[in-house]
Amino acid sequence: MRDWEWYVPRVPRPRVRKTSCCGAYEFVCEGGEYVVLRPAKDGGHEETARGLYARTLAVWNELVSQHQCSRRAS
């Protein structure tokens, strides 16, 4: 299980680099730092795996490979 924290952007407009099939997760870039986000239940976003590209991408790949989406065909 991942630790998720409230997301506080560090740049005015983070760049979305990847989005999961149904938008459950986003892989964003804030300058030279990358973050995996998910929508929070009360609005806004939560983050996990803030850091350099390779480590954050590994977390992204783990999350999307385990993600169960009802929109995706079996």
Backbone torsions as a table, in degrees:
resi	resn	phi	psi	omega
1	MET	NA	135.6	-178.8
2	ARG	-84.9	151.3	170.4
3	ASP	-90.3	126.4	179.4
4	TRP	-115.8	138.4	178.8
5	GLU	-127.0	159.1	177.1
6	TRP	-60.3	133.9	-177.9
7	TYR	-86.6	124.1	173.8
8	VAL	-119.0	108.2	-178.8
9	PRO	-60.2	144.1	179.0
10	ARG	-106.3	-2.4	174.4
11	VAL	-134.9	157.8	-178.4
12	PRO	-61.0	-38.3	-177.5
13	ARG	-138.1	91.0	175.9
14	PRO	-62.3	146.3	-179.2
15	ARG	-94.9	122.0	176.3
16	VAL	-76.8	121.2	-178.9
17	ARG	-98.4	-34.4	179.8
18	LYS	-147.7	149.5	175.1
19	THR	-132.8	137.2	178.3
20	SER	-66.8	168.4	-171.7
21	CYS	-52.4	-36.3	-177.6
22	CYS	-117.8	12.6	178.1
23	GLY	81.3	14.1	179.8
24	ALA	-69.1	-28.4	-179.9
25	TYR	-136.4	150.9	173.5
26	GLU	-132.9	142.8	175.4
27	PHE	-107.8	111.5	-174.1
28	VAL	-119.8	157.7	178.6
29	CYS	-116.5	131.6	174.8
30	GLU	-121.1	84.2	-174.9
31	GLY	70.9	-118.2	178.7
32	GLY	-97.7	8.6	-178.1
33	GLU	-114.6	143.8	-178.4
34	TYR	-117.2	151.3	-176.8
35	VAL	-143.8	143.1	171.5
36	VAL	-101.5	128.4	-177.7
37	LEU	-118.7	157.1	167.9
38	ARG	-142.3	151.9	177.8
39	PRO	-65.0	140.0	175.5
40	ALA	-86.9	151.7	-178.3
41	LYS	-63.8	-30.0	-177.8
42	ASP	-103.2	24.4	-178.7
43	GLY	96.0	163.7	-177.6
44	GLY	75.1	-157.6	-178.5
45	HIS	-139.5	159.7	171.3
46	GLU	-115.1	153.2	-177.7
47	GLU	-125.1	156.4	169.7
48	THR	-148.4	159.0	172.5
49	ALA	61.5	42.1	175.9
50	ARG	-70.1	131.4	177.1
51	GLY	161.4	-153.4	-178.6
52	LEU	-71.4	159.9	-172.5
53	TYR	-54.0	-54.3	-172.4
54	ALA	-60.9	-45.4	-178.7
55	ARG	-67.5	-42.4	-179.0
56	THR	-69.1	-38.7	177.5
57	LEU	-64.2	-36.0	177.6
58	ALA	-62.6	-41.4	176.7
59	VAL	-65.3	-44.5	176.9
60	TRP	-54.7	-50.2	-178.6
61	ASN	-60.9	-39.3	177.7
62	GLU	-63.3	-46.8	-178.7
63	LEU	-62.7	-48.6	-176.5
64	VAL	-71.1	-28.1	177.9
65	SER	-71.6	-28.3	179.4
66	GLN	-93.9	-7.7	-174.9
67	HIS	-70.1	129.1	175.5
68	GLN	-103.1	119.2	-177.4
69	CYS	-122.5	127.1	-179.3
70	SER	-70.4	-19.2	179.1
71	ARG	-76.9	-22.6	-175.9
72	ARG	-85.4	133.6	179.6
73	ALA	-69.5	148.0	179.5
74	SER	-76.2	NA	NA
